[in-house]
Amino acid sequence: SPLPNLPLPVKIHTRVCPPIVFERYGREAASDRDYVDACYERVMTEMQQELDKLVLSTS
């Protein structure tokens, strides 16, 4: 596969975040659209917060 379009040399910063644990899982949880939407919002919010922290710590 082609390499990503990154100017070299480049610094790449990573962070390992704590796991996001959900109260429910399995087919029943997956078929509950409101629960899935809430999980999606939680993941998006937590990931954005971590990305914001990463940007602040590296700038």
N, C-alpha and C positions, 0 to 999 in steps of 0.2 A: 504494500500500500504506500502511497506517497507520504512524504514527511510533511508535518504541519508547517505552515508559513511563519516561521519564527526567525527574527534576525539573530544571528549568532555572533558573538557569544551573548547569552541572555541569562539573567538570574531568574530562577523559578522558586517561588516560595510556596511551601505546602504547610498544612496544619491537619493534625489528626484530631477530630472532634469527638466528644463523648457520644455514645450511641443514642439514637432516638428510640425510645421504647414505647410501644403502643399497648393500650389496655386490652384491646381485642385484636384477633387475627383469624385467619381461615376464611372459608367460603361465606359463612354468615356475615362476617365483618365486611368482606369484599362486596357483598351484594347490598350493603347499606350505603346508599349514595351519599347521604349526609355525613356519615362517619368517614367515608373515603375522602370527601371534600375537606373535612376538618383535618384529617391527617395530612393531606396535600398542603393545606395552608400552614400547618405547623412546621412541616419540613421546609417549605419555602422561606418562612420567617426565620427559623433557626439557621438555615444556610446563609441567608442574607446577612444576619447579624455576625456570623463568623467571618464572612467575606469582608464586611466593613471593618471588623477588628484587625484582620490580616492587612488590609490596606493601610490602616492607621499605624500599625506596628512596623511597616516596611517603608513608610514615606518619610 
